[in-house]
C-alpha cells in the first residue's frame, strides 16, 4: 500500500509541471494603443499566443484569453471620451478584458499576428458631439504665408535668411569716445579781469608771467608771492592766478579748494565770477559736464556780453552742453550773436560748430566744416572734434581713412576708457576695410588690456562674433561668453546686443524654447532698445516652432498660454503656419529624438491613411534612438500589421530587429528573420548577434564572412567574427582579425588575450609572453588583464616543471 502511494506521489510530482503549464500557458506582457481618428487599435503582446475569443454586444466588447496570466506590472489601456471604461477580470479561469464604448462601434475584429500578438481593431462611431479629428488640425490657425503683413519685422530684417550675419554686420551706436578738451583763455586769465585787464600782469612776480612756466615751479612761485603780499587787491590777483595754475597743472583737489574759496568769498565781484568760471571748467573736465553746464547757466546772468571773459564763458557753455549730449542747448548757444569772439576763440567756436553738426547727424555739413578748418593740426589737438571727424569717415564707409584717423586720435587722448574705445573703433575700421583679414588679435588685446571698460566688453563681443563666424561648431562656447557679457556689462545697449546674439545662437542650435523665453523677457523689459525690431523678428521666426513643439509633446495648454502671451503678433498677422512635418524632420535631422518622437506621434494622430504610413519609419527611428526599444518594437509591429506591403517595411524591420536585439528577445528575432536573408548588412549583423549569443559560431562566421573588407569598420562585428573563427579552430583566420581590434576599449583586452592563447596553441611561447606582458602592463583592471597577470606569475613554475 505504501509503495502504491509512493508511486502515485512520484507520478504526480512528475506530472505537476505539465499540469501547471497547461493551466497557465501564456503571459500577457504588454498592451499598447494606436489611434487613427475613428480607428483604434489595441495591441496585446504575449509570451505565447493563447486561445482566445471575442464577443460584441452593443457598446461592449469582451475579449477572453484562456490559460493566460497578466504580467505584474501590466498597464491598463487608456480611457477617454469614446472608450469610456476598460475592465479587467478573471472569469471561468480566463483573463477577460471588457471595453465599454460611448457609442456602438461600426466594426470590431480580433486578429492574431505571427509575432505573438493579438490586435483588436475598433472602428469607432462618431457623432456631431465627438467628430473625428480632421487632417486640417495639422494646419496652424495663424495667417497664411500668402498674407504676410507688409510691416512684418521679419520680412524687413536684413538677417532673416542668415542670422549669423547679424554677428558680422550689426553695430550699436557708440557714445563719444574721446573726452572734450574744454577751452581756457590764454594764460594768465587775469589779463581779462576788469578793470585792469592786461595791466594786471604786472602784479605777478618774475617767473610767473610766462605761459610756458613749469607748472610745479609756477605754483611754488605764486604761493610764495601770496605769502609775502600784503596788498589785498594784488593778493586777490595772485590767488586767482594760483587757482588757475593749479587747474592747468591738473591738481584737482588743490584747484578745487582754491577756486571754491575765491568763488564763495568774492561771489559778487569779478574775481569771484572768474573763479566760478574756472571752478566749473575744473568740474567739467574731471567730474560732470552736465552739472557744470547747469552751474554755468545760473552764473550767466552775471556775465555781461561786454565782459572780456564772455567769449570763453560762452565757449565753455557750448562745450559742456556738447559733452553732456544736450545738442539743443549747444545749438541755441552757437546761434547767439550777442558776443564778439577774438580770433583764437572764434576758431574754437567754428570747431564746436562742426562738433554740433556731427552730433546732430548732419554728417556732410560737419565733414565740410572740419575740412575747412584752416589748420587740421588744430582739430587733431582736440580729441572730441577728431573723434567726430573719424566717426563721419567710418559712418560713410571710408574705413581705411577712418582707421588712420582713429590712430591719430589715440595719440592725443589719455585714460583707459578713451584709449580702449579708440582702439576698438580703429580695429572695427580695419575689419570693415578688409573683412578677409580680421584683426582678431587687436580685439583680444583690447578686451584683456582694458578690463571693466565699455570697449573691453565690445571688443570681447566682437572676438566672439569672429569666432562663431569662423567656426560654427563653437556656438555653445559663444553662448556662454555672450552670457558673461550680459552679466558683467552695465551698458544697456551692450547687454541688449549680447542678448540678441544668445537668442540667435539658441535658434541655430535648435533651442527655440530658450530663445523664446529670452526674447519675450527682452521685449518686456527693454522698451527703448534699438534692437526691439530685431528681437521681434527673431521671435516671429522661432515662436511657431516652439508652439508646435509644445503641441507635439502633448503640452497643448502651455502652447495656448504661449500663443496668448504673444497675441499681438497674431493680431498683426506677423505669424503664419508651417507644416508640422518640417518641424518633425528638423528635430530628427538635429538628433533631438524626444521632440521628434512627439512630433511624429502627433502627426500619426491627426492624419488619415494613407498619409500616416510615411510617419512610422521616422517614429520608430526616433523612438529607437531614445533607447525606448520596447516601444520602438511596438510601433514597428503596428506598421507590419497595418502595412504588410508598405514601402518602408524593410527599414522598419531592421529597426525592429535591432530593438529586439537590445531587449535580448532572441526567439522573437529568429521568428521575424526572413528566409533567405536579404543582402542587408544590418540584418546580417543582427542575425549574427543572435547566433553569437547562442554559441552558433559557424552561423556567425558565415553571416560575417565579408566583414574583414567591409567599410565602415564595425568593431563588434570583427570581434564576433574573430571569436567565432577561434572557437571553430580557424586560428589563422582569427589571427588575421584580432590584431585589428587590440586598441579597442571594449574588445581590445580580450583580443590581446586571445592572441596570446593562439600563440600558445601554435607553440610560439615568445609571442605568447609578449602578448601577456602587453596586456598585464595596461593600467586599467579587467578580467583578461587579471588572467594575463596570473599566467605570467605562474610561468616560472610551468617552465621548471616542463624543463623550460
Secondary structure as UniProt FT lines:
FT   HELIX           2..23
FT   STRAND          26..36
FT   TURN            37..38
FT   STRAND          39..46
FT   STRAND          52..57
FT   TURN            58..59
FT   STRAND          60..66
FT   STRAND          68..70
FT   TURN            72..73
FT   STRAND          83..91
FT   TURN            92..93
FT   STRAND          94..101
FT   STRAND          107..112
FT   TURN            114..115
FT   STRAND          117..123
FT   TURN            128..129
FT   HELIX           135..138
FT   HELIX           145..147
FT   TURN            150..151
FT   HELIX           153..156
FT   TURN            158..161
FT   TURN            163..164
FT   HELIX           165..169
FT   HELIX           189..192
FT   TURN            194..196
FT   HELIX           197..203
FT   TURN            206..207
FT   TURN            211..212
FT   HELIX           215..228
FT   HELIX           232..249
FT   HELIX           252..265
FT   TURN            266..268
FT   HELIX           270..286
FT   HELIX           289..299
FT   HELIX           300..302
FT   TURN            305..306
FT   TURN            308..309
FT   HELIX           310..323
FT   TURN            324..325
FT   HELIX           327..335
FT   HELIX           343..359
FT   TURN            360..361
FT   HELIX           363..372
FT   HELIX           376..380
FT   HELIX           383..395
FT   TURN            396..397
FT   HELIX           399..410
FT   HELIX           416..433
FT   HELIX           435..437
FT   HELIX           440..449
FT   TURN            451..452
FT   HELIX           454..470
FT   HELIX           472..474
FT   HELIX           475..488
FT   HELIX           492..508
FT   TURN            509..510
FT   HELIX           512..525
FT   TURN            530..531
FT   HELIX           532..552
FT   TURN            553..554
FT   HELIX           556..565
FT   HELIX           567..571
FT   TURN            572..573
FT   HELIX           580..590
FT   HELIX           593..606
FT   TURN            609..610
FT   HELIX           611..613
FT   HELIX           614..625
FT   TURN            626..627
FT   HELIX           629..642
FT   TURN            644..645
FT   TURN            647..648
FT   HELIX           649..662
FT   TURN            663..664
FT   HELIX           666..672
FT   HELIX           681..693
FT   TURN            694..695
FT   HELIX           697..703
FT   TURN            704..709
FT   HELIX           715..727
FT   TURN            728..729
FT   HELIX           731..738
FT   HELIX           739..741
FT   TURN            742..743
FT   TURN            745..747
FT   HELIX           748..761
FT   TURN            762..763
FT   HELIX           765..776
FT   HELIX           783..802
//
